[in-house]
Amino acid sequence: MSEVGRQETGSTIGTFEISVKFTQNSTWQGEIHWIEKKQKQNFRSALEMLKLMDEAIAKETKEEKVTW
């Protein structure tokens, strides 16, 4: 599990559990689980996984709705 970012209050913005199911074409495929929001999303590459995490953190800090 990876803890990403903290607000000034000390509360966690995002804790993500990564489950890598396959490695193909020199990258990962699997599922990302956002613990605080109880949301799951499949990803097809490590880059897509990082983009999902970045989107979640960016929108959470701006209090926008995350699409996944």
C-alpha positions in Angstrom: 0.0 0.0 0.0 1.2 3.5 -0.8 0.2 6.6 1.1 0.2 9.7 -1.1 0.0 13.3 0.1 -1.2 14.9 3.3 -3.3 17.9 3.9 -2.4 20.4 6.6 -4.8 18.8 9.0 -2.7 15.6 8.9 -5.5 13.6 7.2 -4.6 11.3 4.3 -5.7 12.4 0.8 -5.1 9.1 -0.9 -4.2 5.6 0.0 -4.0 3.3 -2.9 -3.7 -0.5 -3.0 -2.2 -1.7 -6.2 -2.8 -5.3 -7.5 -0.7 -6.2 -10.4 -2.4 -9.1 -12.3 -0.1 -9.3 -15.4 3.1 -8.0 -16.8 3.0 -7.7 -20.6 4.8 -5.4 -23.1 7.3 -4.4 -20.3 4.5 -2.8 -18.1 1.9 -3.7 -15.5 -1.8 -4.5 -15.9 -4.0 -4.7 -12.8 -6.3 -3.0 -10.5 -6.0 0.1 -8.3 -8.1 0.5 -5.2 -8.6 3.9 -3.6 -9.1 3.0 0.0 -10.7 6.3 1.3 -13.3 6.5 -1.5 -13.8 2.7 -1.8 -13.4 2.9 -5.5 -11.6 0.4 -7.8 -10.4 0.9 -11.4 -8.5 -1.4 -13.8 -5.4 -0.1 -15.5 -3.5 -1.3 -18.6 -0.1 0.2 -17.9 2.0 1.7 -15.1 1.6 5.1 -16.8 -2.2 4.8 -16.8 -2.0 3.8 -13.1 0.0 6.8 -12.2 -2.3 9.1 -14.2 -5.3 7.7 -12.3 -3.6 8.4 -9.0 -2.6 11.9 -10.1 -6.2 12.6 -11.2 -7.6 11.4 -7.9 -5.3 13.5 -5.8 -5.6 16.6 -7.9 -9.4 16.5 -8.0 -9.6 15.6 -4.3 -7.6 18.6 -3.2 -9.8 20.8 -5.4 -12.9 19.1 -4.0 -14.1 18.0 -7.5 -15.7 14.7 -8.4 -13.4 12.0 -9.5 -14.6 10.2 -12.6 -13.4 6.7 -11.7 
